[in-house]
Amino acid sequence: MIFEWETHDQRLRRFMKISPQRKLEWLQQMHEFMLRTSSKRVKAIRLELKRKRQDPQ
């Protein structure tokens, strides 16, 4: 059980201890999950935003 809430600094330190490899694996899993669960409309919006970020004019 948690009897005391962690401070912002404690939380940052805890996340900094996670290896970069593990963070990248987690991000990949989140990306795959978002692709599987998003509707066609949301996917189209994300694709449009990605295009705008790649070609800012």
C-alpha positions as CSV (number, residue, x, y, z in Angstrom):
1,M,0.0,0.0,0.0
2,I,1.0,3.5,-0.6
3,F,0.9,5.6,2.6
4,E,2.6,8.6,1.3
5,W,2.3,10.3,-2.1
6,E,5.6,10.9,-3.9
7,T,6.8,14.4,-4.7
8,H,7.4,15.6,-8.2
9,D,11.2,15.2,-7.8
10,Q,10.8,11.7,-6.5
11,R,8.7,10.8,-9.5
12,L,11.2,12.3,-11.9
13,R,14.0,10.3,-10.3
14,R,12.1,7.1,-10.5
15,F,11.4,7.6,-14.2
16,M,15.1,8.6,-14.9
17,K,16.1,5.2,-13.5
18,I,14.3,3.4,-16.4
19,S,16.7,2.4,-19.1
20,P,16.4,4.1,-22.5
21,Q,15.9,0.7,-24.2
22,R,12.9,0.1,-21.9
23,K,11.5,3.5,-22.6
24,L,11.7,3.0,-26.4
25,E,10.0,-0.4,-26.1
26,W,7.2,1.2,-24.1
27,L,6.8,4.0,-26.7
28,Q,6.7,1.4,-29.5
29,Q,4.0,-0.6,-27.6
30,M,1.9,2.6,-27.1
31,H,2.3,3.5,-30.8
32,E,1.1,0.1,-31.9
33,F,-1.8,0.3,-29.4
34,M,-2.9,3.7,-30.7
35,L,-2.8,2.4,-34.3
36,R,-5.0,-0.6,-33.4
37,T,-7.5,1.3,-31.4
38,S,-7.9,4.6,-33.3
39,S,-10.8,5.2,-35.7
40,K,-10.2,6.0,-39.4
41,R,-11.0,9.7,-38.6
42,V,-8.4,9.9,-35.9
43,K,-5.8,8.2,-38.0
44,A,-6.5,10.7,-40.9
45,I,-6.1,13.6,-38.5
46,R,-2.8,12.2,-37.2
47,L,-1.5,11.6,-40.7
48,E,-2.4,15.2,-41.7
49,L,-0.6,16.6,-38.6
50,K,2.5,14.4,-39.4
51,R,2.5,15.8,-42.9
52,K,2.4,19.4,-41.7
53,R,5.2,18.8,-39.2
54,Q,7.4,17.3,-42.0
55,D,6.8,20.0,-44.5
56,P,6.2,23.3,-42.6
57,Q,5.5,26.1,-45.2
